[in-house]
């Protein structure tokens, strides 16, 4: 379903920050502190950075898969 990138992109952007290794441990006290700092410094739109390219890729992937599958299913 093409709406999945909007849901998963949020957690993906967030996880990159929280699990950034030793530097992340120095910057953030925990999960909530990380989210709070992101909201203060970069606003809420940071969580959806890069969503449109991913949305286009997923939409094309799903569209091609559902278009080709019946043809391949008939061949084999």
Backbone as a chain_set.jsonl record, in Angstrom:
{"seq": "XXXXXXXXXXXXXXXXXXXXXXXXXXXXXXXXXXXXXXXXXXXXXXXXXXXXXXXXXXXXXXXXXXXXXXXXXXXX", "coords": {"N": [[0.856, -1.162, 0.0], [0.696, 2.153, -0.926], [0.634, 4.204, 1.045], [2.2, 3.533, 3.145], [4.931, 4.56, 3.311], [4.627, 7.088, 4.591], [4.021, 6.426, 7.166], [6.099, 4.726, 8.027], [8.383, 6.206, 7.494], [8.655, 8.13, 9.441], [9.463, 6.726, 11.774], [11.826, 5.699, 10.775], [13.533, 7.929, 10.271], [13.78, 8.849, 12.832], [14.96, 6.656, 14.182], [17.486, 6.587, 13.001], [18.694, 8.729, 14.225], [18.576, 8.136, 17.009], [19.937, 5.702, 17.215], [22.569, 6.257, 16.563], [25.116, 5.544, 17.37], [28.02, 6.133, 19.415], [28.066, 8.919, 19.434], [25.368, 9.618, 19.449], [24.67, 8.796, 22.003], [25.934, 10.721, 23.506], [24.592, 13.017, 22.74], [21.841, 12.647, 23.248], [19.648, 11.958, 25.951], [17.844, 9.95, 26.05], [15.078, 8.197, 24.502], [12.762, 9.882, 24.447], [13.969, 12.346, 24.899], [15.47, 12.647, 22.584], [13.427, 12.859, 20.61], [12.236, 15.209, 21.522], [14.317, 17.105, 21.221], [14.64, 17.023, 18.437], [12.164, 18.033, 17.595], [12.337, 20.627, 18.653], [14.63, 21.756, 17.413], [14.489, 21.169, 14.638], [11.901, 21.042, 13.839], [8.67, 19.486, 13.226], [8.522, 18.51, 10.636], [10.884, 17.293, 9.964], [10.733, 14.587, 10.499], [9.544, 13.472, 8.285], [11.288, 13.745, 6.203], [12.468, 13.081, 2.998], [10.337, 11.529, 2.207], [8.745, 11.721, -0.146], [10.371, 10.786, -2.432], [10.644, 8.106, -1.61], [7.958, 7.33, -1.472], [7.226, 7.477, -4.175], [8.891, 5.476, -5.243], [7.925, 3.162, -3.896], [5.266, 3.155, -4.764], [5.564, 2.764, -7.543], [6.841, 0.273, -7.49], [4.877, -1.41, -6.307], [2.811, -1.057, -8.152], [3.949, -2.084, -10.561], [4.448, -4.724, -9.762], [1.816, -5.729, -9.229], [0.784, -5.473, -11.764], [2.315, -7.126, -13.437], [2.228, -9.649, -12.223], [-0.274, -11.202, -12.714], [0.109, -11.855, -15.44], [2.482, -13.355, -15.436], [1.632, -15.41, -13.795], [-0.241, -16.691, -15.403], [1.435, -17.679, -17.393], [2.99, -19.612, -16.155]], "CA": [[0.0, 0.0, 0.0], [1.584, 3.308, -1.052], [0.638, 5.132, 2.187], [3.134, 3.028, 4.156], [6.093, 5.418, 3.57], [4.349, 8.167, 5.538], [4.03, 5.871, 8.516], [7.395, 4.155, 8.385], [9.443, 7.198, 7.363], [8.801, 8.792, 10.736], [10.295, 5.918, 12.659], [13.148, 5.547, 10.166], [14.325, 9.13, 10.538], [14.009, 8.896, 14.282], [15.896, 5.588, 14.556], [18.832, 6.976, 12.576], [19.238, 9.643, 15.229], [18.706, 7.494, 18.315], [20.912, 4.613, 17.149], [23.724, 6.789, 15.846], [26.381, 5.143, 17.984], [28.505, 6.841, 20.603], [27.693, 10.338, 19.354], [23.969, 9.722, 19.873], [24.631, 8.67, 23.461], [26.361, 11.998, 24.062], [23.62, 14.062, 22.403], [20.485, 12.396, 23.731], [19.529, 11.232, 27.215], [16.967, 8.804, 25.823], [14.17, 8.25, 23.369], [11.933, 11.088, 24.497], [14.849, 13.496, 24.764], [15.796, 12.743, 21.167], [12.251, 13.389, 19.918], [12.06, 16.597, 21.965], [15.346, 17.93, 20.585], [14.333, 17.11, 17.012], [11.041, 18.958, 17.453], [12.773, 21.985, 18.974], [15.648, 22.253, 16.495], [14.22, 20.976, 13.222], [10.453, 21.015, 13.676], [8.052, 18.178, 13.017], [8.685, 18.063, 9.25], [12.089, 16.469, 9.847], [10.391, 13.172, 10.555], [9.113, 13.014, 6.962], [12.293, 14.08, 5.198], [12.703, 11.998, 2.044], [9.146, 10.693, 2.031], [8.25, 11.704, -1.532], [11.093, 9.815, -3.266], [10.307, 6.752, -1.171], [6.574, 7.1, -1.868], [7.226, 7.202, -5.62], [9.513, 4.168, -5.452], [7.016, 2.121, -3.417], [4.103, 3.142, -5.646], [5.959, 2.101, -8.791], [7.115, -1.132, -7.196], [3.602, -2.103, -6.108], [2.088, -1.027, -9.422], [4.571, -3.03, -11.493], [4.229, -6.075, -9.244], [0.437, -6.141, -9.436], [0.517, -5.518, -13.196], [3.024, -8.247, -14.049], [1.912, -10.909, -11.555], [-1.261, -12.039, -13.421], [0.678, -12.361, -16.691], [3.416, -14.429, -15.096], [0.848, -16.499, -13.23], [-0.837, -17.407, -16.541], [2.486, -18.36, -18.142], [3.519, -20.749, -15.416]], "C": [[0.909, 1.233, 0.0], [1.594, 4.258, 0.134], [1.626, 4.697, 3.266], [4.343, 3.937, 4.358], [5.837, 6.547, 4.562], [4.378, 7.663, 6.974], [5.427, 5.415, 8.918], [8.534, 5.163, 8.303], [9.707, 7.901, 8.687], [9.719, 7.997, 11.645], [11.692, 5.728, 12.092], [14.049, 6.733, 10.437], [14.711, 9.198, 12.014], [15.058, 7.869, 14.704], [17.316, 5.922, 14.135], [19.488, 7.89, 13.601], [19.527, 8.927, 16.538], [19.816, 6.446, 18.299], [22.165, 5.03, 16.384], [25.063, 6.469, 16.472], [26.731, 5.976, 19.201], [28.098, 8.315, 20.596], [26.251, 10.539, 19.815], [23.846, 9.626, 21.391], [25.037, 9.97, 24.149], [25.297, 13.08, 23.871], [22.274, 13.892, 23.094], [20.512, 11.582, 25.026], [18.685, 9.971, 27.062], [16.056, 9.056, 24.642], [13.362, 9.545, 23.345], [12.767, 12.354, 24.347], [15.221, 13.71, 23.297], [14.63, 13.36, 20.391], [12.042, 14.86, 20.262], [13.062, 17.525, 21.289], [15.092, 18.094, 19.093], [13.204, 18.111, 16.785], [11.46, 20.405, 17.706], [13.698, 22.554, 17.907], [15.214, 22.21, 15.032], [12.742, 20.914, 12.871], [9.965, 19.623, 13.261], [8.278, 17.64, 11.6], [9.93, 17.224, 9.037], [11.748, 14.988, 9.765], [10.0, 12.617, 9.191], [10.067, 13.433, 5.856], [12.525, 12.867, 4.288], [11.506, 11.113, 1.78], [8.714, 10.611, 0.578], [9.039, 10.761, -2.435], [10.756, 8.366, -2.89], [8.882, 6.38, -1.577], [6.495, 6.743, -3.354], [7.795, 5.82, -5.902], [8.559, 3.04, -5.055], [5.8, 2.018, -4.323], [4.42, 2.441, -6.958], [6.189, 0.607, -8.579], [5.821, -1.93, -7.066], [2.819, -2.157, -7.405], [2.636, -2.025, -10.432], [4.32, -4.462, -11.046], [2.816, -6.558, -9.526], [0.046, -6.17, -10.904], [1.113, -6.77, -13.823], [2.593, -9.595, -13.472], [0.87, -11.743, -12.296], [-0.722, -12.628, -14.721], [1.629, -13.52, -16.423], [2.679, -15.641, -14.539], [0.197, -17.334, -14.344], [0.208, -18.185, -17.33], [2.963, -19.631, -17.449], [2.399, -21.415, -14.674]], "O": [[1.798, 1.341, 0.844], [2.512, 5.073, 0.226], [1.857, 5.444, 4.217], [4.772, 4.088, 5.501], [6.744, 6.926, 5.304], [4.727, 8.407, 7.891], [5.88, 5.692, 10.028], [9.552, 4.995, 8.974], [10.849, 8.225, 9.011], [10.655, 8.551, 12.222], [12.651, 5.609, 12.853], [15.213, 6.557, 10.797], [15.833, 9.56, 12.369], [15.946, 8.181, 15.497], [18.263, 5.575, 14.842], [20.698, 7.827, 13.816], [20.603, 9.091, 17.114], [20.557, 6.319, 19.273], [22.744, 4.234, 15.646], [26.065, 7.091, 16.116], [25.856, 6.459, 19.92], [27.817, 8.887, 21.65], [25.946, 11.519, 20.495], [23.01, 10.3, 21.993], [24.55, 10.287, 25.235], [25.12, 13.947, 24.727], [21.64, 14.874, 23.48], [21.296, 10.644, 25.172], [18.802, 9.037, 27.856], [16.241, 10.008, 23.882], [13.297, 10.221, 22.318], [12.321, 13.325, 23.736], [15.277, 14.848, 22.832], [14.831, 14.283, 19.602], [11.708, 15.663, 19.39], [12.698, 18.61, 20.835], [15.302, 19.174, 18.54], [13.283, 18.944, 15.882], [10.977, 21.312, 17.029], [13.562, 23.719, 17.533], [15.536, 23.118, 14.267], [12.388, 20.748, 11.704], [10.755, 18.721, 12.986], [8.228, 16.428, 11.391], [10.032, 16.513, 8.037], [12.4, 14.23, 9.047], [10.112, 11.413, 8.962], [9.681, 13.468, 4.687], [12.752, 11.758, 4.771], [11.65, 10.045, 1.184], [8.349, 9.533, 0.11], [8.419, 9.983, -3.161], [10.604, 7.511, -3.763], [8.627, 5.245, -1.98], [5.781, 5.817, -3.739], [7.244, 5.073, -6.711], [8.404, 2.07, -5.797], [5.346, 0.914, -4.624], [3.636, 1.619, -7.431], [5.777, -0.217, -9.397], [5.689, -3.004, -7.651], [2.224, -3.185, -7.729], [1.87, -2.733, -11.085], [4.011, -5.322, -11.871], [2.629, -7.674, -10.011], [-0.93, -6.828, -11.263], [0.472, -7.406, -14.659], [2.599, -10.593, -14.193], [1.114, -12.932, -12.497], [-1.047, -13.762, -15.072], [1.581, -14.543, -17.105], [3.073, -16.779, -14.794], [0.102, -18.556, -14.225], [-0.098, -19.243, -17.881], [3.301, -20.613, -18.11], [2.623, -22.406, -13.979]]}, "num_chains": 1, "name": "protein.A"}
